[in-house]
Amino acid sequence: MAARAGKRDRRAARTSEQRAADRQVSSPDLAVIRFHSRRAKTLEAKGIPVVERFRYLYSREALAEGLPKIHTVAERSREVHVPMNNCYANYGATNARELAATLKPEESSNRCNSNATE
């Protein structure tokens, strides 16, 4: 009975971010965390060109919001890719560079790749 209670306590002590990462990492070799546009008014709109649908440049603060998830997933997977799907102009490449710059040098070169998709 005590063993069961101990396991429950350890599970409860884990953060919601860690529990979410467990559900999201399906392979210990590769994890993908996709940044998508946050432009809600155009994502579901009819008749909007694709280029407008994903015309969203993340602020540095918004990119920083994703760091805990990236770090948590990186603990459970050998390699993490973070594609940017805000494909207007150079927005994806700009945000990929900004995100990579916020990671520690050893993380961005050894563990995490941040690539823009087009």
C-alpha positions as CSV (number, residue, x, y, z in Angstrom):
1,M,0.0,0.0,0.0
2,A,2.8,2.4,0.9
3,A,4.5,1.8,-2.5
4,R,1.3,2.8,-4.3
5,A,1.0,6.0,-2.3
6,G,4.6,6.9,-3.0
7,K,4.1,6.5,-6.7
8,R,1.0,8.7,-6.5
9,D,2.9,11.4,-4.6
10,R,5.7,11.4,-7.3
11,R,3.2,11.6,-10.0
12,A,1.4,14.5,-8.3
13,A,4.6,16.4,-7.7
14,R,5.3,16.5,-11.5
15,T,4.3,19.7,-13.2
16,S,1.5,19.9,-15.7
17,E,4.1,20.7,-18.3
18,Q,5.9,17.5,-17.6
19,R,2.7,15.4,-17.7
20,A,1.8,17.1,-21.0
21,A,5.3,16.3,-22.4
22,D,4.8,12.6,-21.5
23,R,1.7,12.6,-23.7
24,Q,3.4,14.4,-26.6
25,V,6.7,12.6,-26.9
26,S,5.9,9.4,-28.8
27,S,9.6,8.6,-29.7
28,P,12.7,8.9,-27.6
29,D,14.6,9.7,-30.8
30,L,12.7,12.7,-32.2
31,A,10.2,15.2,-31.0
32,V,8.6,18.0,-33.1
33,I,7.0,21.1,-31.5
34,R,5.4,23.1,-34.2
35,F,4.9,26.9,-33.8
36,H,1.8,27.9,-35.7
37,S,0.3,31.3,-36.3
38,R,-1.6,32.8,-33.4
39,R,-3.6,35.0,-35.8
40,A,-6.9,33.5,-34.7
41,K,-9.2,35.7,-36.8
42,T,-7.7,34.4,-40.0
43,L,-7.0,30.7,-39.2
44,E,-10.6,29.6,-39.6
45,A,-11.8,32.3,-42.0
46,K,-13.1,31.4,-45.4
47,G,-11.6,33.0,-48.6
48,I,-8.4,34.1,-46.9
49,P,-5.2,33.4,-48.9
50,V,-2.8,31.0,-47.1
51,V,-0.1,33.7,-47.0
52,E,-2.5,35.9,-44.9
53,R,-3.6,33.0,-42.7
54,F,-0.1,32.5,-41.4
55,R,1.0,36.2,-41.4
56,Y,2.1,36.3,-37.8
57,L,5.5,37.4,-36.3
58,Y,5.9,36.0,-32.8
59,S,7.1,38.5,-30.3
60,R,10.2,37.5,-28.2
61,E,7.9,37.2,-25.2
62,A,5.5,34.8,-27.1
63,L,8.5,32.7,-28.2
64,A,9.7,32.6,-24.6
65,E,6.4,31.1,-23.6
66,G,7.3,28.0,-25.6
67,L,10.6,27.5,-23.9
68,P,9.4,25.4,-20.9
69,K,7.7,23.0,-23.3
70,I,10.8,22.7,-25.5
71,H,13.0,22.1,-22.5
72,T,10.6,19.5,-21.0
73,V,10.3,17.6,-24.3
74,A,14.0,17.8,-24.8
75,E,14.5,15.9,-21.6
76,R,12.5,13.0,-23.0
77,S,13.8,12.9,-26.6
78,R,17.3,12.8,-28.1
79,E,16.5,15.4,-30.8
80,V,13.9,18.2,-30.9
81,H,12.8,20.0,-34.0
82,V,10.9,23.3,-33.8
83,P,9.5,24.2,-37.2
84,M,7.9,27.6,-37.6
85,N,4.7,27.7,-39.7
86,N,4.3,31.4,-40.0
87,C,5.2,31.5,-43.6
88,Y,4.7,35.2,-44.5
89,A,7.8,36.8,-45.9
90,N,10.7,36.0,-43.6
91,Y,8.6,35.7,-40.4
92,G,9.3,32.0,-39.9
93,A,13.1,32.3,-40.4
94,T,13.2,35.4,-38.2
95,N,11.4,33.7,-35.4
96,A,13.5,30.5,-35.8
97,R,16.7,32.5,-35.4
98,E,15.2,34.4,-32.4
99,L,14.1,31.2,-30.7
100,A,17.5,29.5,-31.3
101,A,19.2,32.5,-29.8
102,T,17.2,32.1,-26.6
103,L,18.4,28.5,-26.1
104,K,21.7,27.9,-24.4
105,P,24.5,27.3,-27.0
106,E,24.9,23.6,-26.1
107,E,21.1,23.1,-26.5
108,S,20.7,24.8,-29.8
109,S,23.7,23.0,-31.4
110,N,23.4,19.6,-29.8
111,R,19.8,19.0,-28.9
112,C,17.4,21.5,-30.5
113,N,17.0,22.5,-34.1
114,S,14.9,25.5,-35.0
115,N,14.0,25.5,-38.8
116,A,11.6,27.6,-40.7
117,T,9.1,25.9,-43.0
118,E,7.9,27.4,-46.2
